[in-house]
């Protein structure tokens, strides 16, 4: 694991990490972009999840909703991941020692797995149920789990700043 520690120290000592850490405007600007991107990401996912639960947009077929929202979701994810990576660079060792950061990364991965399972398993019979106001139990469970996971991601993200270890 020495290679991992060395890699983390290398990126944390980079010029870009120094600039983010030392500049009074850079970190808060990147953090603001990150927060807005997370809002767009979670908001766009929530629209689809509420449809899967049969609570919103029930007049729209799921496939039309997905095709309309997916570009926003992926764009917001790319922006959130990029800005989050820059924030991580600024204090990589502190973030890796933070339980809330680790939990956030785990929860994002779990949300990704939930999405993959939905698309590979639950949505296989999408044409049969997508026009129903109440989708299948599998689809409703995927939507509910997604909402819970993304709420937990946001909560962990907020707690990171309050639980950063002093090194």
Residue pairs with C-beta under 8 A, 6 or more apart in sequence:
8 92
8 93
8 96
9 92
9 93
11 17
11 89
11 92
12 89
12 90
12 91
12 92
12 93
14 89
16 86
16 89
17 89
17 90
17 91
17 92
19 26
20 26
20 27
20 30
20 86
20 87
20 89
20 90
21 27
21 90
21 91
27 87
27 90
30 83
30 86
30 87
31 83
31 87
33 79
33 83
34 79
34 80
34 83
34 84
34 87
37 76
37 77
37 79
37 80
37 83
38 76
38 80
38 154
38 157
40 72
40 75
40 76
40 79
41 73
41 76
41 77
41 80
42 150
42 153
42 154
44 69
44 72
44 73
44 76
45 73
45 146
45 150
46 147
46 150
47 56
47 57
47 65
47 69
48 62
48 65
48 66
48 69
48 143
49 143
49 144
49 146
49 147
50 56
50 57
50 143
51 57
51 58
51 60
51 62
51 65
51 135
51 143
52 62
52 135
52 139
52 140
52 142
52 143
52 146
53 135
53 140
53 143
53 144
53 147
54 132
54 133
54 134
54 135
54 140
57 65
58 133
61 130
61 131
62 123
62 126
62 130
62 135
62 139
63 126
63 127
63 130
87 95
88 95
91 164
93 167
94 164
94 165
94 167
95 101
95 160
95 164
96 102
97 165
97 167
98 160
98 163
98 164
98 165
99 163
100 156
100 157
100 159
100 160
100 163
101 156
101 160
103 152
103 156
104 153
104 156
104 157
104 160
107 149
107 152
107 153
107 156
108 153
110 149
111 146
111 149
111 150
111 153
114 142
114 145
114 146
114 149
115 146
117 142
118 138
118 139
118 142
118 146
121 138
122 136
122 138
122 139
122 141
122 142
123 139
125 136
129 135
129 136
129 139
134 140
135 143
